[in-house]
């Protein structure tokens, strides 16, 4: 059997070849691309089979281990007195919320999952309208905002209103379940204000993962690594990363072909902040192969586990970087899992495809507040408020979520 390492290298070769073919204007290119994609899928199947048949040690190295649960009292010990962790569970067809604080635990049934699914689909449909002609978006921006706020208000009534009396806190940590991983809880709307207006907000794949992120030791030196991969779809990435290089202390900036695996391995291991501005590719059919694009390769969940990135914060400012598939055991599969397993204490990613210009401005605002001494969650909250003054629609100001230690 070919080794896992060789299979991974072969897959990267196919991914790069497919990208070159997609940029090739010659005739019959679609046929060649289809054939290459079929060959890549076959190699992915081979890699998954090799991982399933690997020994326990090999499986651990490949990033397929499952974390053990952490006792409730230990989780509570990591919760500041002004923080509430809201973890959702599904019991039969109902969603149940568990509100955990340092000295309290409350459990309450809240809604039927089918209702949430329908509302979430309507909200996501509103976001797809931003792919339409910019003139359409400009002409119907008020109607689009009103419709989106209506869906966010309905989600608020299903997920937050039943437990709002229990949220005696300044900071909320949301640990969703199932399809709720796709809900922007910070942007839920009570009819007058958004959740982020009343609380600072962070997320965790689960309460146990939150505790493990709080336990992690992160690099504390004032050093930052910035990688930027601008292209025709996101030309302002270069402006973004150049601006951040002037804001972050001890910044090392690499762009284009230089923003590669070598730079990430060499400098990521010692950086307190790692910022990667590029495209993320979500694979609904095979989430282990969701990836981010670098100058010389595509990094998947499997690849990321082999990196040592003990950063206090890892940020992916690109399209679809935070999307995940959830397995039956509610085990996240996607870039979130890969970055946390690589050592990240917290990660920030996007829940949907982002706007190039507003993302640039958002990141400049976020890091400006961060270097001025604000916490990650408060810097995020202030950046959202500033972008919202210019772009009121949540599409622009609410795509990013902070996951892990807030």
C-alpha positions as CSV (number, residue, x, y, z in Angstrom):
1,X,0.0,0.0,0.0
2,X,1.3,3.5,-0.8
3,X,2.2,5.5,2.3
4,X,-0.1,8.2,3.6
5,X,2.6,10.7,2.9
6,X,2.8,9.6,-0.8
7,X,-0.9,9.7,-1.2
8,X,-1.1,13.2,0.2
9,X,1.7,14.4,-2.2
10,X,-0.1,12.8,-5.2
11,X,-3.3,14.5,-4.2
12,X,-1.6,17.9,-4.1
13,X,-0.2,17.3,-7.5
14,X,-3.7,16.6,-8.8
15,X,-5.2,19.7,-7.1
16,X,-2.5,22.0,-8.7
17,X,-3.0,20.3,-12.1
18,X,-6.8,20.9,-11.9
19,X,-6.2,24.6,-11.1
20,X,-3.9,25.0,-14.0
21,X,-6.4,23.3,-16.3
22,X,-9.2,25.6,-15.0
23,X,-7.1,28.6,-16.1
24,X,-6.3,27.0,-19.5
25,X,-8.5,28.6,-22.3
26,X,-7.9,25.7,-24.8
27,X,-10.9,23.8,-26.2
28,X,-12.1,20.6,-24.5
29,X,-10.6,21.7,-21.1
30,X,-13.8,20.8,-19.3
31,X,-13.4,17.2,-20.3
32,X,-9.8,17.1,-19.1
33,X,-10.8,18.8,-15.8
34,X,-13.6,16.2,-15.3
35,X,-11.1,13.3,-15.8
36,X,-8.6,14.9,-13.4
37,X,-11.3,15.4,-10.8
38,X,-12.3,11.8,-11.1
39,X,-8.7,10.7,-10.6
40,X,-8.4,13.0,-7.6
41,X,-11.5,11.5,-6.0
42,X,-10.0,8.1,-6.5
43,X,-6.9,9.2,-4.7
44,X,-9.0,10.7,-1.9
45,X,-10.7,7.4,-1.5
46,X,-7.3,5.7,-1.3
47,X,-6.2,8.1,1.4
48,X,-9.3,7.7,3.5
49,X,-9.0,3.9,3.2
50,X,-5.3,4.1,4.3
51,X,-6.4,6.2,7.3
52,X,-9.1,3.7,8.3
53,X,-6.6,0.8,8.1
54,X,-3.8,2.7,9.9
55,X,-2.7,1.7,13.4
56,X,-3.7,3.9,16.4
57,X,-0.4,5.8,16.3
58,X,-0.7,6.3,12.5
59,X,-4.3,7.5,12.9
60,X,-3.3,9.9,15.6
61,X,-0.7,11.4,13.4
62,X,-3.2,11.7,10.6
63,X,-5.6,13.8,12.7
64,X,-8.5,11.4,13.1
65,X,-8.5,11.0,16.9
66,X,-11.6,12.0,18.9
67,X,-11.2,14.0,22.0
68,X,-12.5,12.6,25.3
69,X,-15.1,14.5,27.2
70,X,-14.1,16.9,30.0
71,X,-15.9,16.8,33.3
72,X,-18.4,19.6,33.9
73,X,-16.6,20.9,37.1
74,X,-13.4,21.2,35.1
75,X,-15.2,23.1,32.3
76,X,-16.7,25.4,34.9
77,X,-13.3,26.2,36.4
78,X,-12.2,27.8,33.1
79,X,-15.3,30.0,32.9
80,X,-14.8,33.6,34.1
81,X,-17.5,34.8,36.5
82,X,-19.0,37.1,33.8
83,X,-19.2,34.3,31.2
84,X,-22.0,31.8,30.3
85,X,-21.4,28.8,28.0
86,X,-24.5,27.9,26.0
87,X,-24.3,24.4,24.7
88,X,-27.0,23.0,22.5
89,X,-28.0,19.3,22.2
90,X,-30.6,17.5,20.1
91,X,-32.9,15.1,21.9
92,X,-35.1,13.2,19.4
93,X,-36.5,16.1,17.3
94,X,-36.0,18.8,19.9
95,X,-33.1,21.1,20.6
96,X,-32.2,21.5,24.2
97,X,-30.0,24.3,25.6
98,X,-27.6,23.8,28.5
99,X,-26.5,27.1,30.1
100,X,-23.3,26.6,32.1
101,X,-21.7,29.2,34.4
102,X,-19.0,29.0,37.0
103,X,-21.5,28.1,39.8
104,X,-24.6,27.2,38.0
105,X,-26.1,24.8,35.4
106,X,-29.5,25.1,33.8
107,X,-31.0,22.9,31.1
108,X,-34.1,23.9,29.1
109,X,-35.9,22.5,26.0
110,X,-36.2,25.3,23.4
111,X,-37.4,24.4,19.9
112,X,-38.1,21.8,17.3
113,X,-35.1,21.4,14.9
114,X,-37.3,21.3,11.7
115,X,-38.3,24.9,12.4
116,X,-34.7,26.1,12.8
117,X,-33.7,24.3,9.6
118,X,-36.3,26.1,7.6
119,X,-35.4,29.5,8.9
120,X,-31.7,28.9,8.5
121,X,-32.2,27.9,4.9
122,X,-34.1,31.2,4.3
123,X,-31.3,33.2,5.9
124,X,-28.7,31.5,3.8
125,X,-30.7,32.1,0.7
126,X,-30.6,35.8,1.5
127,X,-26.8,35.7,1.6
128,X,-26.6,34.1,-1.9
129,X,-28.2,37.3,-3.3
130,X,-24.8,39.1,-2.8
131,X,-23.5,36.9,-5.7
132,X,-25.8,38.8,-8.1
133,X,-25.1,41.9,-10.0
134,X,-23.8,44.7,-7.8
135,X,-26.4,47.1,-9.2
136,X,-29.1,44.7,-8.0
137,X,-27.6,44.6,-4.6
138,X,-27.3,48.4,-4.4
139,X,-30.9,48.8,-5.6
140,X,-32.5,46.4,-3.2
141,X,-30.2,46.7,-0.2
142,X,-32.9,48.0,2.1
143,X,-35.3,45.2,1.3
144,X,-32.5,42.6,1.6
145,X,-31.6,44.0,5.0
146,X,-35.2,43.9,6.2
147,X,-35.7,40.3,5.0
148,X,-32.4,39.2,6.6
149,X,-33.3,40.8,9.9
150,X,-36.6,39.0,9.8
151,X,-34.9,35.6,9.5
152,X,-32.4,36.5,12.2
153,X,-35.3,37.6,14.5
154,X,-37.0,34.2,13.9
155,X,-33.8,32.4,14.8
156,X,-33.5,34.5,17.9
157,X,-37.0,33.6,19.0
158,X,-36.2,29.9,18.5
159,X,-32.7,29.7,20.0
160,X,-32.2,32.7,22.4
161,X,-35.6,34.0,23.6
162,X,-36.4,30.7,25.6
163,X,-33.2,31.1,27.7
164,X,-32.6,34.9,27.7
165,X,-33.5,35.0,31.4
166,X,-30.6,32.7,32.1
167,X,-28.0,34.8,30.3
168,X,-26.7,36.8,33.3
169,X,-23.3,37.4,31.8
170,X,-21.3,39.8,29.7
171,X,-19.7,37.2,27.5
172,X,-21.4,34.2,25.8
173,X,-19.6,31.1,24.5
174,X,-21.9,29.3,22.1
175,X,-21.3,25.5,21.6
176,X,-23.7,24.5,18.8
177,X,-24.9,21.1,17.8
178,X,-25.6,19.7,14.3
179,X,-26.9,22.3,11.9
180,X,-26.6,25.0,14.6
181,X,-22.9,25.2,13.8
182,X,-24.0,27.3,10.8
183,X,-26.0,29.8,12.8
184,X,-24.3,33.3,13.4
185,X,-25.5,33.6,17.0
186,X,-23.8,36.9,17.4
187,X,-26.0,38.4,14.7
188,X,-29.3,37.1,15.9
189,X,-31.8,39.9,16.2
190,X,-34.4,40.6,18.9
191,X,-36.2,43.2,16.8
192,X,-34.2,46.2,18.1
193,X,-30.6,45.0,18.5
194,X,-28.3,42.2,17.7
195,X,-26.9,39.7,20.3
196,X,-23.4,41.3,19.8
197,X,-24.8,44.6,21.0
198,X,-25.5,43.2,24.4
199,X,-22.7,40.5,24.8
200,X,-19.3,39.8,23.5
201,X,-19.5,36.4,21.8
202,X,-17.2,33.5,21.0
203,X,-17.7,29.9,19.9
204,X,-16.5,26.4,20.6
205,X,-17.2,23.1,18.8
206,X,-18.2,21.7,22.3
207,X,-17.8,22.6,25.9
208,X,-15.0,20.0,26.2
209,X,-13.1,21.5,23.3
210,X,-13.5,24.9,24.9
211,X,-11.8,23.6,28.1
212,X,-9.0,22.1,26.1
213,X,-8.4,25.4,24.2
214,X,-8.2,27.2,27.6
215,X,-5.6,24.7,28.7
216,X,-3.3,25.2,25.7
217,X,-0.1,27.0,26.0
218,X,0.4,29.6,23.3
219,X,3.3,31.5,22.0
220,X,3.6,34.8,23.9
221,X,6.4,36.6,22.0
222,X,5.4,39.7,20.0
223,X,5.8,38.0,16.6
224,X,3.2,37.6,13.8
225,X,3.1,35.7,10.6
226,X,1.0,37.1,7.7
227,X,0.4,35.1,4.5
228,X,-1.5,36.6,1.6
229,X,-2.7,35.0,-1.7
230,X,-4.4,37.7,-3.8
231,X,-6.1,36.7,-7.0
232,X,-8.7,38.0,-9.5
233,X,-11.5,37.0,-7.1
234,X,-9.9,38.8,-4.1
235,X,-7.4,41.4,-5.4
236,X,-7.7,43.5,-2.2
237,X,-6.0,40.7,-0.2
238,X,-2.7,42.3,-0.9
239,X,-3.9,45.7,0.5
240,X,-5.2,43.8,3.6
241,X,-2.0,42.0,4.4
242,X,0.3,45.0,3.7
243,X,-1.8,47.1,6.1
244,X,-1.7,44.4,8.8
245,X,2.1,44.1,8.5
246,X,2.2,47.8,9.6
247,X,-0.1,47.1,12.5
248,X,1.0,43.8,14.1
249,X,4.2,43.7,16.1
250,X,7.1,41.7,14.8
251,X,5.2,40.9,11.6
252,X,6.7,38.7,8.8
253,X,4.8,39.1,5.6
254,X,4.8,36.6,2.7
255,X,2.7,37.0,-0.5
256,X,2.0,35.1,-3.6
257,X,4.3,32.1,-4.2
258,X,6.3,33.0,-1.1
259,X,3.2,32.5,1.1
260,X,3.8,28.7,1.1
261,X,4.1,25.7,3.4
262,X,7.7,26.4,4.2
263,X,6.9,29.9,5.5
264,X,4.0,28.5,7.6
265,X,6.1,25.7,9.1
266,X,9.1,27.8,9.7
267,X,7.5,30.9,11.3
268,X,4.1,29.6,12.4
269,X,5.6,27.5,15.1
270,X,6.9,30.6,16.9
271,X,4.3,33.3,16.1
272,X,1.7,34.5,18.5
273,X,-0.6,35.5,15.7
274,X,-0.9,33.7,12.3
275,X,-3.0,35.5,9.7
276,X,-3.7,33.8,6.4
277,X,-5.6,35.7,3.7
278,X,-6.6,33.3,1.0
279,X,-9.4,31.2,-0.3
280,X,-10.9,28.3,1.7
281,X,-12.4,25.4,-0.2
282,X,-15.2,23.5,1.6
283,X,-15.8,19.9,0.6
284,X,-19.3,18.9,1.6
285,X,-18.8,15.5,0.0
286,X,-15.5,14.8,1.8
287,X,-14.8,17.4,4.6
288,X,-11.4,15.9,5.4
289,X,-10.3,17.4,2.1
290,X,-11.6,20.9,2.8
291,X,-8.5,23.1,2.3
292,X,-6.9,26.5,2.2
293,X,-4.8,27.6,-0.8
294,X,-1.2,28.6,-0.3
295,X,1.5,29.6,-2.8
296,X,2.6,26.1,-3.5
297,X,-0.1,23.7,-2.3
298,X,-3.5,23.2,-0.7
299,X,-3.6,22.4,3.0
300,X,-6.3,20.1,4.1
301,X,-7.5,19.0,7.5
302,X,-5.0,16.1,7.3
303,X,-2.2,18.4,6.4
304,X,-2.9,20.9,9.1
305,X,-2.6,18.3,11.8
306,X,1.1,17.9,10.9
307,X,1.8,21.5,11.5
308,X,2.8,22.9,14.9
309,X,0.9,26.2,15.2
310,X,0.7,27.0,19.0
311,X,-0.6,30.5,18.2
312,X,-2.8,32.5,20.5
313,X,-4.8,33.4,17.4
314,X,-5.0,32.0,13.9
315,X,-7.1,33.9,11.4
316,X,-8.3,32.8,8.0
317,X,-9.7,35.8,6.2
318,X,-11.1,34.1,3.1
319,X,-14.2,32.6,1.6
320,X,-15.9,29.7,3.3
321,X,-13.1,29.1,5.7
322,X,-15.3,28.3,8.7
323,X,-17.8,26.0,7.1
324,X,-17.8,22.4,8.4
325,X,-19.7,19.2,8.1
326,X,-20.8,17.6,11.4
327,X,-20.6,13.8,11.7
328,X,-23.3,11.8,13.7
329,X,-21.2,12.1,16.9
330,X,-21.2,15.9,16.4
331,X,-17.5,15.8,15.6
332,X,-16.6,18.8,13.4
333,X,-14.8,18.0,10.2
334,X,-13.2,20.9,8.4
335,X,-10.6,23.6,8.9
336,X,-11.7,24.5,12.4
337,X,-10.7,21.0,13.6
338,X,-7.4,21.1,11.7
339,X,-6.3,24.4,13.1
340,X,-7.3,23.6,16.7
341,X,-5.4,20.2,16.5
342,X,-2.4,22.0,15.0
343,X,-2.2,23.9,18.4
344,X,-4.2,27.0,17.9
345,X,-5.6,28.4,21.1
346,X,-8.3,30.2,19.2
347,X,-9.2,30.6,15.5
348,X,-11.2,33.1,13.6
349,X,-12.9,32.1,10.3
350,X,-15.8,33.1,8.1
351,X,-19.2,31.4,8.0
352,X,-19.9,32.5,4.5
353,X,-18.2,33.9,1.4
354,X,-17.0,37.3,2.3
355,X,-16.8,40.7,0.5
356,X,-13.2,41.6,-0.4
357,X,-13.3,45.3,0.5
358,X,-15.3,45.0,3.8
359,X,-13.1,42.1,4.9
360,X,-10.0,44.3,4.4
361,X,-11.5,47.1,6.5
362,X,-12.8,44.6,9.1
363,X,-9.4,43.0,9.6
364,X,-7.7,46.4,9.9
365,X,-10.2,47.5,12.5
366,X,-10.0,44.2,14.4
367,X,-6.2,44.2,14.7
368,X,-6.0,47.9,15.5
369,X,-8.2,47.3,18.6
370,X,-6.3,44.1,19.4
371,X,-2.8,45.8,19.5
372,X,-4.3,48.6,21.6
373,X,-4.9,46.1,24.4
374,X,-8.5,44.9,23.8
375,X,-9.3,41.2,24.2
376,X,-9.9,39.2,21.1
377,X,-13.7,39.1,21.7
378,X,-13.9,42.9,22.5
379,X,-11.7,43.7,19.4
380,X,-14.0,41.6,17.3
381,X,-17.1,43.2,18.8
382,X,-15.8,46.7,18.1
383,X,-14.8,45.8,14.5
384,X,-18.3,44.5,13.8
385,X,-19.8,47.8,15.2
386,X,-17.5,49.9,13.0
387,X,-18.2,48.0,9.8
388,X,-21.9,48.0,10.5
389,X,-21.9,51.8,10.5
390,X,-20.8,51.7,6.9
391,X,-22.4,48.4,5.8
392,X,-25.6,47.7,7.8
393,X,-26.2,44.3,6.3
394,X,-24.9,41.4,8.4
395,X,-23.4,39.9,5.2
396,X,-20.6,42.5,5.6
397,X,-20.1,42.8,9.3
398,X,-21.0,39.4,10.7
399,X,-19.3,36.7,8.7
400,X,-16.4,36.1,11.2
401,X,-16.6,34.0,14.3
402,X,-14.0,33.5,17.0
403,X,-13.6,29.8,18.1
404,X,-11.8,28.6,21.1
405,X,-10.4,30.6,24.0
406,X,-12.0,34.0,23.9
